[in-house]
Amino acid sequence: MNFIAKYMKKKNIYLIAALALGSMTFASCDKFLDEMPDNRAEVNNEDKISAILVSAYSENDHLVIAEFASDNVDDYGENNPNTDRFIEYTYSWKDEVESNNNSCENFWDGSLNANANANEAIAGIEKIEAGLAHGASLSKTLQECKGEALIARAYNYFMLANMFCMPYSPDTAEKNLGLPYLKEPETQLAPKYERGTLAELYANIQADIEDALTIIGDSHLKIPKYHWNRKAAYAFAARFYLYTGQYQKCIDCANVVLGTNPKSQLRDWVAYSNVVNDRDALFNEYNNAENNCNLVLATSYSSMGMTFSNFYLWGRYSHGNYLASNETIRSTNNIWGS
């Protein structure tokens, strides 16, 4: 009996301690649940919206995979040791089996991550707009930010379409598969989407472009060339209309970019003769935001600068003398020839 009494007394002590600890835990939970679980920013003002739009640009580009899968590259033989499996598979149009900053997988993920940030910005702007007093309108900064987000989303989907879908043609677009066009932030785990048709995808891209062109501007940007600015947006619109055969719209948008003196908007190659003959100096001048020809500048993880140069990173598969002399820059039967 004494053993049972001692056991029950000890059990009661444990129970009281557990209840006390539970009360403390629940009290702590109240404070814990007051915080966002992942410390995410609430996109609810101009500064936060401008900040999130910095991430509406893909950090992985398409240049290497597009170039090495094209006919601009030849195989210079097994004796050339400068290669790896990733680039061999890209050259041979085989499915990727390993990750790489230049891979299709990372280009896909980078584009969709960029669009997720664009969608967060748009949702934040629309929430602010919904809370405005009757008759009030968005600030010019928020309107321009929405234009930037829309054109970023359109561009990312346009590039994804050109990498992963069939080429656009009005005769086949209703039959070919497109891609899901996400217009809102994801709030579910592993949601399912329908691909839809290529015609639907291009219609969504065009709607975003045309909405963006009515509101996009540069007044809130410190360095417009580091964002989708007005001229860059019109240049992309001209390209989209060219691809879809809407030629008058293409001309109208191109005229906005080129103005009344198109020559002043082109790259001044003669000016490079005044730049010191140094690799970094030439690169910096080429990417100078002050150059009229540079409409928008963005960074990405890419090996492109090392693949078609004298680094010989992937020398087995390259753009060599034969292609240069017969098909591209040194050939006499194309626009570069003399």
C-alpha positions, 0 to 999 in steps of 0.5 A: 500500500505504501508503494502504491501511495508513493507511486500515486503521489509521484504520478500526481507530481508528474501530472501537475508538472505536465499540466504546468508545462502545457499551460506554458506551451500554449501561452508560448504558442499564442505568441509564436503563432502571431509571427509568420511561420517563415518570416516572409515579407507581407507585400503591402507597400511601395517599398516592399513591392519594389523590393520583391520585383528585383526577384521577378527576373530569372537567375538562370538563362537559356543561352547555353542550352539553346546554343549547344542544341543548335546548328551553330555548334560542331563536334570537333572529335573524341580527341578533344578532352574539353567536354563533360556529360552535361554538354554532350547530352545537350548537344545530342538532344538527350534528356538531362541526367545531372544538374547544371546552372545552364540546364533546362531544369534550372531555366524552368525553375528560375523562370517560374520562381521569377513569376512567383515573385511577379505574382506576389507583387501583383497580388499585393498591388491589387490588395492595396487597390481594393482597400483604397477609398472610393474614387482614389487610384493607385500611386504612379509608383504602384502602377509602374510596378504593376506594369513591370510585374506584368511584363516580367511575367509575360516575358518569362512565359514567352521564353518558356514557351519558346524553349518547351513548346512547339513554335507558334503558328496561328494554324496549329496553336489551337492543337499544340500544347501550351503551359499553365499560366499562373496569375496568382500566388500559389497557396496549396501544396503541389497543386495540379494545373492543366497545360491548355493550348499554345493559343491560350498561352500566347493569348495570356502573354499578349494580354499581360503585355498590352495591360503592362504597356498602358502603365509601365514607366521609369519615374520610380526607377533609380537605374531604369536599365536594371528593370523592365523599363518603358523602352524595353517593354515596347521592344519585347512587345515588338518581338512578340508581335513579330513572332505572332505575325501581328506586323503593324503592332510590331512596327508601332512598338518598334517605333516607340523604341527607335524614335525618329533617329534609329541610328542613335539607338544602335550600338556604336562599334566605332566607339570601341576603338577608343576603349583600352584593349583590356577584356574587363574594360571592353566587357564593362563598356559593352554592358554599360547602362548608358549605352542606348542600345542596352535596353534592359540588363540582368544577371544570371548564372551562366557559362556562356561567357566561357564557352564561346571564347578562348577559354576552351571550356567545352572545346569539343563542341564549339563554334569553330572556323568551319562554321564561322567561315561558311555560315556565320561571321566570316561567311560572304553569303549572309548579312555579315559578309562583304 
